[in-house]
Amino acid sequence: MPHGKVRLLVSLCSMLLIAGCEKQSSTTATLQTPLHEDNCRAADDDWYFPIVKGQQCGVIAVRENPADNNSRMIDLHVLRLPAVTLRAAADPLMIISGGPGQSAIKLAKDFPWLFADVRKQRDLIFVDQRGTGKSSPLECELGETPDNHLSSEQQHQQFLDQLQQCAESHAAVAPYYVTAFAIDDMEVVRQTLGYEKLNLWGVSYGTRVALSYLRAYPQQVRSVILDGVAPAGMDLSKSWLVDNQRALALIAEQCHGHEACQQRYGDIQNHYQALLERLAGSAVTVDVNHPRTAHSTSLQIDPVKLEGLVRMSMYSRDLARLLPFFIHEAIEQRYQPLAGALLVMNDQDFTGISYGMHYTVLCNEDYQAPEAGQEVNSSIRFMGQACAFWPKAELPDSYYQPVVSDVPVLILSGDRDPVTPPRWGESVKENLSQSRHIVVPGGHHFVSGEGCVRQLMTLFIQSASVQDMDTTCVNNIAPFQPYLSIAPAANEPVIMPAAMEASHDKH
């Protein structure tokens, strides 16, 4: 979600967010360059996978506006990792990334291990959705590192000014980059590559794309895996705060039930609320050595930055276990760990988001103005400001209708996910007659790589059935125990836990 710096904290994560009647694609396509291994090396060295034999890359051209024969052609960049067998199954697995705005091909670098067993029998297909990666990306010039001395409001205003320029530069074409056009592109890719059916795997916003394709082209789908369901109609202005509060409550409840954590840190939720109120009254400027560079720097901490850090930390199992430590140290007016964590997050570009596409989808598909008096968090307030000037797009009449299907669907949820918790998986399951919903007790956002889930996905894709699935192994994926630091002596610096450096949000 938000790009490095304050953008990682003021916008939506990563990891966020169409969900059947069959139809024929109105988009014409031409295979300009055959999928070939040499194209992967020539296109961009960052996309080349020297350890993956036989990778193939190419582009497929589609019209930006399929309804206009005079519309310009845009290139969809495609990566295929062929099955490592002489007789591959006829139906590949297509991987759909999240964001919205994330490049599937760049994400592919992290995923050969995740789908290694699937690839023993099936091709893996990665397509940069229009507006992302190199598929006519809707990029934004968002400037350099923000001044850490500025308040969040000042940083937000700088970012809004940059976003408004971005919105103006993409105003003419942005309406053609919502999800409805992406699923027609997927159908063009399927036809061009000659596959009769697809297996789909989507994460976060990618689950909405997968559901939308299932609705539009049900006869072309063999099976679907949805990790962290983000259906149409979430209405982020209502769900974002509620789902964040639920995830934090589970972390606080775990600490309360853990004797050492309770004794060391006390009531985490009350401390968090007290800290927000304290910082609202007066922001704190902290001098700290950067955890990565060791350079001395200062950082202003206010409620918005604290809220962003807590939210982003809950996306990850590794970082979530540090929250009681961060909050407790700050409530005791030892802000260095909190400041160090913010600096590390501000230095990351976890997902390579194309922000023009990101806001095109969020503002047209997800954001609705809060009702009068409705409580919202800083992300929703900021999103509302951005969406006020973002180009508008028309959505299909069926956009908010539930997806009804009898295609086998495996639904995955992390119980501690702060943005796509299990309730969203349950909401789509009601209309998917051949579905199974697996909730991972210790899971956060993105659970496909946790414990035995990878093996369960492989078995599901092999059988294309949710019948007789033994999923008891997921009960062993328990929440990580809270980090318990040794209480520092007076005036003794608190060392940043190594887990802070080792952790990263995959989505």
C-alpha positions as CSV (number, residue, x, y, z in Angstrom):
1,M,0.0,0.0,0.0
2,P,1.4,3.4,0.7
3,H,4.8,4.0,-0.8
4,G,7.8,4.0,1.7
5,K,8.0,7.1,4.0
6,V,4.8,8.5,5.3
7,R,2.9,7.1,2.4
8,L,3.2,3.7,3.9
9,L,1.4,5.0,6.9
10,V,-1.2,7.4,5.5
11,S,-2.7,5.3,2.8
12,L,-3.9,1.8,2.6
13,C,-1.6,-1.2,2.9
14,S,-0.7,-3.5,1.1
15,M,-1.9,-5.7,1.0
16,L,-6.1,-4.2,0.5
17,L,-8.2,-4.4,-1.4
18,I,-15.3,-8.2,-8.4
19,A,-16.5,-10.1,-8.0
20,G,-22.3,-15.1,-12.8
21,C,-23.2,-14.8,-16.1
22,E,-20.9,-15.8,-19.0
23,K,-20.0,-13.3,-21.6
24,Q,-17.7,-12.9,-24.6
25,S,-14.8,-10.4,-24.4
26,S,-15.2,-7.3,-26.5
27,T,-11.4,-6.7,-26.4
28,T,-9.3,-7.6,-29.3
29,A,-5.7,-8.8,-28.7
30,T,-2.6,-9.4,-30.7
31,L,0.4,-11.4,-29.4
32,Q,3.1,-9.0,-30.4
33,T,6.0,-11.0,-28.9
34,P,5.9,-14.8,-28.3
35,L,6.5,-15.8,-24.7
36,H,10.1,-16.6,-24.8
37,E,12.9,-16.9,-22.2
38,D,15.1,-14.3,-23.9
39,N,12.3,-11.7,-23.5
40,C,12.5,-12.0,-19.7
41,R,16.2,-11.1,-19.7
42,A,15.8,-8.3,-22.2
43,A,12.7,-6.7,-20.8
44,D,14.1,-5.9,-17.4
45,D,16.9,-7.6,-15.4
46,D,14.8,-7.2,-12.2
47,W,12.2,-9.6,-13.7
48,Y,14.7,-12.3,-14.6
49,F,14.7,-15.5,-12.5
50,P,18.0,-17.2,-13.1
51,I,17.1,-20.1,-10.8
52,V,13.8,-20.8,-12.6
53,K,14.4,-22.7,-15.8
54,G,12.3,-22.1,-18.8
55,Q,10.6,-18.9,-17.8
56,Q,9.0,-17.1,-20.6
57,C,7.9,-13.4,-21.1
58,G,6.0,-11.4,-23.6
59,V,3.4,-8.8,-24.2
60,I,-0.2,-8.9,-25.3
61,A,-1.7,-5.7,-26.8
62,V,-5.3,-4.7,-25.9
63,R,-7.3,-1.5,-26.4
64,E,-7.3,0.9,-23.5
65,N,-11.0,1.5,-24.1
66,P,-12.4,-1.7,-25.6
67,A,-15.5,0.0,-26.7
68,D,-13.6,2.4,-29.0
69,N,-11.8,1.0,-32.0
70,N,-9.7,4.1,-32.2
71,S,-8.5,3.8,-28.6
72,R,-4.8,3.3,-28.2
73,M,-3.3,-0.1,-27.7
74,I,-1.6,-0.9,-24.4
75,D,0.7,-3.8,-23.6
76,L,-0.1,-6.4,-21.0
77,H,3.2,-7.9,-19.7
78,V,3.0,-11.6,-19.1
79,L,5.3,-14.1,-17.4
80,R,4.9,-17.8,-17.6
81,L,6.8,-20.3,-15.5
82,P,6.2,-23.6,-17.4
83,A,5.4,-26.8,-15.5
84,V,8.5,-28.9,-14.7
85,T,7.0,-32.0,-16.4
86,L,6.9,-33.2,-20.0
87,R,3.1,-33.5,-19.8
88,A,1.7,-30.4,-18.1
89,A,-1.9,-30.2,-17.0
90,A,-4.0,-28.2,-19.5
91,D,-5.1,-25.7,-16.9
92,P,-2.5,-23.3,-15.4
93,L,-2.5,-21.4,-12.2
94,M,-2.9,-17.7,-12.7
95,I,-1.6,-15.6,-9.8
96,I,-3.4,-12.3,-9.2
97,S,-1.7,-9.7,-6.9
98,G,-3.2,-7.3,-4.5
99,G,-2.7,-3.6,-3.7
100,P,-4.6,-2.5,-5.7
101,G,-1.7,-1.4,-7.9
102,Q,0.8,-4.2,-7.3
103,S,2.8,-5.8,-10.1
104,A,2.2,-9.5,-10.3
105,I,5.4,-10.1,-12.2
106,K,7.5,-8.3,-9.6
107,L,5.7,-10.3,-6.9
108,A,6.6,-13.5,-8.8
109,K,10.1,-13.3,-7.4
110,D,8.8,-14.2,-4.0
111,F,6.4,-16.9,-5.2
112,P,8.3,-19.8,-6.9
113,W,8.7,-21.4,-3.5
114,L,5.0,-20.9,-2.7
115,F,3.8,-22.7,-5.7
116,A,6.7,-25.0,-6.3
117,D,4.6,-28.1,-5.8
118,V,1.8,-26.8,-8.1
119,R,4.4,-26.1,-10.8
120,K,5.3,-29.8,-10.9
121,Q,2.2,-30.3,-12.9
122,R,1.0,-26.8,-14.0
123,D,2.2,-23.7,-15.6
124,L,2.2,-20.6,-13.5
125,I,1.0,-17.4,-15.2
126,F,1.7,-13.9,-13.9
127,V,0.0,-10.9,-15.6
128,D,0.7,-7.3,-14.7
129,Q,-2.8,-5.9,-14.5
130,R,-3.4,-2.8,-16.6
131,G,-2.1,0.2,-14.7
132,T,0.5,-1.8,-12.8
133,G,4.1,-2.9,-13.4
134,K,4.9,-2.3,-17.0
135,S,1.3,-2.7,-18.3
136,S,0.7,0.9,-19.0
137,P,1.3,1.8,-15.4
138,L,-0.5,4.8,-13.8
139,E,2.5,6.1,-12.0
140,C,2.6,9.1,-9.7
141,E,5.6,11.4,-9.1
142,L,5.5,11.4,-5.4
143,G,8.7,13.2,-4.5
144,E,11.5,12.4,-2.1
145,T,11.6,11.4,1.5
146,P,9.3,13.6,3.6
147,D,10.8,15.6,6.4
148,N,10.4,13.6,9.6
149,H,10.2,16.9,11.6
150,L,6.9,17.7,9.9
151,S,3.6,16.7,11.5
152,S,1.4,14.1,9.8
153,E,-1.0,16.8,8.6
154,Q,1.9,18.7,6.9
155,Q,3.2,15.5,5.3
156,H,-0.4,14.6,4.2
157,Q,-0.8,18.0,2.5
158,Q,2.4,17.6,0.6
159,F,1.3,14.1,-0.5
160,L,-2.2,15.4,-1.5
161,D,-0.7,18.1,-3.6
162,Q,1.4,15.5,-5.4
163,L,-1.6,13.2,-5.8
164,Q,-3.7,15.9,-7.3
165,Q,-1.1,16.5,-10.0
166,C,-1.1,12.8,-10.6
167,A,-4.9,12.7,-10.9
168,E,-4.8,15.5,-13.4
169,S,-2.2,13.7,-15.5
170,H,-4.3,10.5,-15.7
171,A,-7.8,12.1,-15.8
172,A,-8.5,11.1,-19.4
173,V,-7.6,7.4,-19.1
174,A,-8.1,6.5,-15.4
175,P,-11.8,5.4,-15.9
176,Y,-10.5,2.5,-18.0
177,Y,-8.3,1.0,-15.2
178,V,-11.0,-0.2,-12.8
179,T,-11.5,-4.0,-12.2
180,A,-14.1,-4.6,-14.9
181,F,-11.5,-3.9,-17.6
182,A,-8.9,-6.1,-15.9
183,I,-11.0,-9.2,-16.0
184,D,-11.6,-8.8,-19.7
185,D,-7.8,-8.5,-20.1
186,M,-7.4,-11.8,-18.2
187,E,-9.8,-13.5,-20.7
188,V,-7.8,-12.1,-23.6
189,V,-4.6,-13.6,-22.0
190,R,-6.3,-17.0,-21.5
191,Q,-7.4,-17.1,-25.1
192,T,-4.1,-15.8,-26.5
193,L,-2.1,-18.4,-24.6
194,G,-4.5,-21.2,-25.7
195,Y,-5.7,-22.4,-22.3
196,E,-9.3,-23.8,-22.0
197,K,-9.6,-23.2,-18.3
198,L,-7.7,-21.4,-15.5
199,N,-7.1,-22.0,-11.9
200,L,-7.0,-18.7,-10.0
201,W,-5.2,-17.6,-6.9
202,G,-5.7,-14.1,-5.6
203,V,-4.6,-12.2,-2.5
204,S,-6.4,-9.2,-0.9
205,Y,-7.6,-7.0,-3.7
206,G,-6.6,-9.8,-6.1
207,T,-9.5,-11.9,-4.6
208,R,-11.9,-9.3,-5.9
209,V,-10.4,-9.6,-9.3
210,A,-10.7,-13.4,-9.2
211,L,-14.3,-13.3,-8.0
212,S,-15.1,-10.8,-10.8
213,Y,-13.5,-13.1,-13.4
214,L,-15.5,-16.0,-12.0
215,R,-18.7,-14.1,-12.3
216,A,-18.0,-13.0,-15.9
217,Y,-16.4,-16.2,-17.3
218,P,-17.6,-19.1,-15.1
219,Q,-17.0,-21.7,-17.9
220,Q,-13.3,-20.8,-18.1
221,V,-12.6,-21.4,-14.3
222,R,-11.7,-24.8,-12.9
223,S,-10.9,-23.7,-9.3
224,V,-10.2,-20.6,-7.2
225,I,-8.2,-19.8,-4.1
226,L,-9.0,-16.6,-2.3
227,D,-6.5,-15.4,0.4
228,G,-7.7,-12.5,2.5
229,V,-11.1,-11.8,0.8
230,A,-11.7,-8.2,-0.2
231,P,-15.1,-8.3,-1.9
232,A,-16.8,-5.5,-3.6
233,G,-19.0,-3.5,-1.2
234,M,-16.6,-3.6,1.8
235,D,-17.2,0.2,2.2
236,L,-13.9,1.0,3.7
237,S,-15.2,4.0,5.5
238,K,-17.3,1.7,7.7
239,S,-15.1,-1.5,7.8
240,W,-11.6,-0.2,8.0
241,L,-11.7,1.1,11.6
242,V,-13.9,-1.9,12.9
243,D,-11.5,-4.5,11.4
244,N,-8.4,-2.8,12.7
245,Q,-9.9,-2.6,16.2
246,R,-10.8,-6.2,16.2
247,A,-7.3,-7.3,15.3
248,L,-5.8,-5.1,18.1
249,A,-8.3,-6.5,20.5
250,L,-7.1,-10.0,19.8
251,I,-3.5,-9.1,20.4
252,A,-4.4,-7.4,23.6
253,E,-6.5,-10.4,24.7
254,Q,-3.6,-12.7,24.0
255,C,-1.3,-10.5,26.2
256,H,-3.9,-10.4,28.9
257,G,-4.0,-14.2,29.0
258,H,-0.3,-14.5,29.0
259,E,0.9,-14.0,32.6
260,A,4.4,-12.7,31.7
261,C,3.0,-10.3,29.1
262,Q,0.3,-9.1,31.4
263,Q,2.8,-8.4,34.1
264,R,5.3,-6.7,31.8
265,Y,2.9,-4.6,29.6
266,G,-0.4,-4.3,31.4
267,D,-3.6,-3.4,29.5
268,I,-2.4,-2.8,25.9
269,Q,-5.7,-1.4,24.6
270,N,-6.1,1.1,27.3
271,H,-2.4,2.1,27.0
272,Y,-2.9,2.6,23.2
273,Q,-5.9,4.8,23.7
274,A,-4.1,6.8,26.4
275,L,-1.1,7.2,24.1
276,L,-3.3,8.5,21.3
277,E,-4.8,11.0,23.6
278,R,-1.5,12.1,24.9
279,L,0.0,12.6,21.4
280,A,-3.1,14.4,20.3
281,G,-2.5,16.9,23.1
282,S,1.2,17.3,22.2
283,A,3.2,15.5,19.6
284,V,6.6,14.2,20.6
285,T,9.9,14.7,18.8
286,V,12.3,11.8,19.4
287,D,16.0,11.7,18.8
288,V,17.0,8.2,17.8
289,N,19.8,6.3,15.9
290,H,18.3,4.9,12.7
291,P,18.0,1.0,13.2
292,R,19.6,0.5,9.8
293,T,22.1,3.2,9.3
294,A,22.9,4.1,12.9
295,H,22.8,7.7,11.9
296,S,21.3,10.0,14.5
297,T,18.0,11.5,13.4
298,S,14.9,13.0,14.9
299,L,11.3,12.1,14.2
300,Q,8.0,13.7,15.3
301,I,5.5,11.2,16.5
302,D,1.8,12.1,16.6
303,P,-1.5,10.1,16.7
304,V,-1.6,9.6,12.9
305,K,1.8,8.1,12.8
306,L,1.1,5.9,15.8
307,E,-2.1,4.7,14.3
308,G,-0.4,3.9,11.0
309,L,2.4,1.9,12.8
310,V,-0.1,-0.1,14.8
311,R,-2.2,-0.8,11.7
312,M,0.8,-1.8,9.5
313,S,2.3,-4.0,12.2
314,M,-0.9,-6.0,12.4
315,Y,-0.4,-7.2,8.8
316,S,2.5,-9.3,9.9
317,R,2.8,-12.1,12.4
318,D,6.4,-11.0,13.2
319,L,5.6,-7.3,13.8
320,A,2.3,-7.9,15.6
321,R,4.1,-9.7,18.4
322,L,6.2,-6.5,19.0
323,L,3.2,-4.2,19.5
324,P,2.8,-4.7,23.2
325,F,6.4,-3.8,23.6
326,F,6.2,-0.7,21.4
327,I,3.1,0.6,23.1
328,H,4.3,-0.1,26.7
329,E,7.6,1.6,26.1
330,A,5.9,4.7,24.6
331,I,3.4,4.9,27.5
332,E,6.4,4.9,29.8
333,Q,7.7,7.8,27.7
334,R,10.5,5.7,26.2
335,Y,9.7,6.5,22.5
336,Q,12.9,5.2,20.9
337,P,11.6,1.7,19.9
338,L,8.4,3.3,18.4
339,A,10.5,5.9,16.5
340,G,12.9,3.2,15.3
341,A,10.0,1.1,14.0
342,L,8.5,4.1,12.2
343,L,11.9,4.8,10.5
344,V,12.2,1.2,9.4
345,M,8.7,1.2,7.9
346,N,9.2,4.6,6.3
347,D,12.2,3.3,4.5
348,Q,10.4,0.4,2.9
349,D,8.7,0.1,-0.4
350,F,7.1,-3.2,0.3
351,T,4.9,-3.7,-2.7
352,G,5.9,-1.5,-5.6
353,I,2.5,0.1,-5.9
354,S,1.4,2.1,-9.0
355,Y,-0.5,4.8,-7.1
356,G,-2.5,6.1,-10.0
357,M,-4.2,2.7,-10.4
358,H,-4.3,2.3,-6.6
359,Y,-6.5,5.4,-6.1
360,T,-8.5,4.8,-9.3
361,V,-9.7,1.5,-7.8
362,L,-10.1,2.6,-4.2
363,C,-11.9,5.9,-5.0
364,N,-14.2,4.3,-7.5
365,E,-14.8,0.9,-6.0
366,D,-14.1,1.1,-2.3
367,Y,-14.5,4.5,-0.8
368,Q,-17.9,5.9,0.2
369,A,-18.2,9.1,2.2
370,P,-18.7,8.5,5.9
371,E,-22.1,9.3,7.4
372,A,-22.5,12.3,9.6
373,G,-21.0,11.7,13.0
374,Q,-19.4,8.4,11.9
375,E,-16.1,7.6,13.6
376,V,-13.2,7.1,11.1
377,N,-9.5,6.7,11.3
378,S,-6.8,8.8,9.7
379,S,-6.5,6.6,6.6
380,I,-10.2,7.1,5.7
381,R,-10.0,10.9,6.3
382,F,-7.0,11.0,4.0
383,M,-8.6,8.8,1.4
384,G,-11.7,11.0,1.4
385,Q,-9.5,14.0,0.6
386,A,-7.8,12.2,-2.2
387,C,-11.0,10.8,-3.7
388,A,-12.6,14.2,-3.8
389,F,-10.5,15.1,-6.8
390,W,-9.7,11.7,-8.3
391,P,-11.2,10.9,-11.8
392,K,-14.5,9.1,-11.7
393,A,-15.3,5.9,-13.5
394,E,-18.5,4.0,-14.2
395,L,-19.0,0.6,-12.7
396,P,-21.0,-2.3,-14.1
397,D,-24.6,-2.7,-12.8
398,S,-23.6,-6.0,-11.3
399,Y,-20.6,-4.7,-9.4
400,Y,-22.1,-4.9,-5.9
401,Q,-24.1,-8.0,-6.4
402,P,-22.8,-11.2,-4.7
403,V,-20.9,-13.7,-6.9
404,V,-22.9,-16.9,-7.2
405,S,-21.0,-20.0,-8.4
406,D,-20.7,-23.8,-8.0
407,V,-17.0,-23.7,-9.1
408,P,-14.8,-25.1,-6.3
409,V,-13.4,-22.3,-4.2
410,L,-10.9,-22.5,-1.3
411,I,-11.2,-19.4,1.0
412,L,-8.3,-18.5,3.3
413,S,-8.4,-16.0,6.2
414,G,-6.1,-15.0,8.9
415,D,-8.0,-14.6,12.2
416,R,-5.9,-11.6,13.1
417,D,-6.0,-9.9,9.7
418,P,-6.7,-6.2,10.3
419,V,-8.2,-5.5,6.9
420,T,-9.7,-8.7,5.4
421,P,-10.6,-10.7,8.5
422,P,-12.7,-13.9,8.4
423,R,-16.1,-12.2,8.2
424,W,-15.4,-11.2,4.6
425,G,-14.6,-14.8,3.7
426,E,-17.8,-15.8,5.3
427,S,-19.7,-13.2,3.3
428,V,-18.7,-14.6,-0.1
429,K,-18.9,-18.2,1.0
430,E,-22.7,-18.0,1.4
431,N,-23.1,-17.9,-2.4
432,L,-20.3,-20.3,-3.4
433,S,-21.9,-23.7,-3.1
434,Q,-18.7,-25.7,-3.5
435,S,-16.5,-23.7,-1.1
436,R,-14.5,-24.3,2.0
437,H,-13.4,-21.5,4.4
438,I,-10.2,-22.1,6.4
439,V,-9.4,-19.7,9.2
440,V,-5.8,-19.7,10.3
441,P,-5.7,-19.0,14.1
442,G,-2.3,-17.3,14.1
443,G,-2.6,-15.8,10.7
444,H,-2.6,-12.1,9.8
445,H,-2.8,-10.7,6.2
446,F,-1.7,-13.3,3.6
447,V,-1.7,-16.8,5.0
448,S,-0.9,-18.9,1.9
449,G,2.7,-19.3,3.1
450,E,1.9,-20.2,6.7
451,G,2.4,-23.7,8.0
452,C,0.6,-26.4,6.1
453,V,-1.5,-24.0,4.0
454,R,0.8,-24.4,1.0
455,Q,0.3,-28.1,1.0
456,L,-3.5,-27.7,1.3
457,M,-3.6,-25.4,-1.7
458,T,-1.6,-27.9,-3.7
459,L,-4.0,-30.7,-2.9
460,F,-7.0,-28.5,-3.6
461,I,-5.6,-27.5,-7.1
462,Q,-4.9,-31.1,-7.9
463,S,-8.4,-32.3,-7.1
464,A,-10.4,-29.1,-7.7
465,S,-12.6,-30.2,-4.8
466,V,-13.2,-29.1,-1.3
467,Q,-14.7,-32.5,-0.3
468,D,-12.9,-34.6,2.2
469,M,-10.3,-32.0,2.9
470,D,-8.5,-32.6,6.2
471,T,-7.6,-29.1,7.4
472,T,-6.9,-29.8,11.1
473,C,-3.2,-29.0,10.6
474,V,-4.0,-25.3,10.4
475,N,-4.9,-25.4,14.1
476,N,-1.2,-25.7,14.8
477,I,-0.5,-22.3,13.3
478,A,-0.9,-20.5,16.5
479,P,-0.3,-16.8,17.2
480,F,3.3,-15.9,17.9
481,Q,4.0,-15.3,21.6
482,P,4.4,-11.6,22.5
483,Y,7.9,-10.2,22.5
484,L,9.0,-9.9,26.2
485,S,11.9,-7.5,26.6
486,I,13.9,-7.2,29.7
487,A,12.9,-4.0,31.5
488,P,15.7,-1.5,31.1
489,A,17.4,0.2,34.0
490,A,16.9,4.0,34.4
491,N,18.4,5.9,31.5
492,E,19.4,2.7,29.8
493,P,18.6,2.7,26.0
494,V,16.1,0.1,24.8
495,I,17.5,-2.0,21.9
496,M,15.3,-2.5,18.9
497,P,14.3,-6.2,18.7
498,A,16.0,-8.1,15.9
499,A,12.6,-9.2,14.6
500,M,11.9,-5.6,13.6
501,E,14.7,-5.8,11.1
502,A,13.9,-9.3,9.9
503,S,10.3,-8.8,9.3
504,H,8.5,-7.4,6.2
505,D,5.0,-7.2,5.0
506,K,4.7,-9.6,2.1
507,H,1.5,-7.9,0.8
